[in-house]
Amino acid sequence: MKFKELSKYSNAEKILLAEKIWDSVSKKSVELSSEVKNELENRLHILEEEKAELYSLEDVKKHIQKLRKK
């Protein structure tokens, strides 16, 4: 299938195709370095301990707009 051919499909069909592709990727086949695994574990721990600073989408958009103005 060529990428250009995707335009002939409906959005629903494209979503189904994306789901099939996603499901075909085995979680076991994804290899992470020990550094990445440690970082993910650290981030999960911070979230579980409720020590993470979380931002709303609006806050993130405002921050990006401020950075662009500089």
MOVENCOR-V751812 format. One line per field, one symbol per residue. ss: DSSP state (H for helix, E for strand, - for the rest). psi: psi as a letter, one per 30 degrees, with the letter a starting at -180 (. if undefined). burial: + if it has 16 or more other C-alpha atoms within 10 Angstrom, else -. Layout:
ss = ???
psi = ???
burial = ???
//
This chain:
ss = --HHHHHH--HHHHHHHHHHHHHH--HHH----HHHHHHHHHHHHHHH--------HHHHHHHHHHHHH-
psi = kkeffffflleeeeeeeeeeeeffjkfffjkkleeeeeeeeeeeeeeeghfkjkkleeeeeeeeeeeff.
burial = ----------------------------------------------------------------------
//
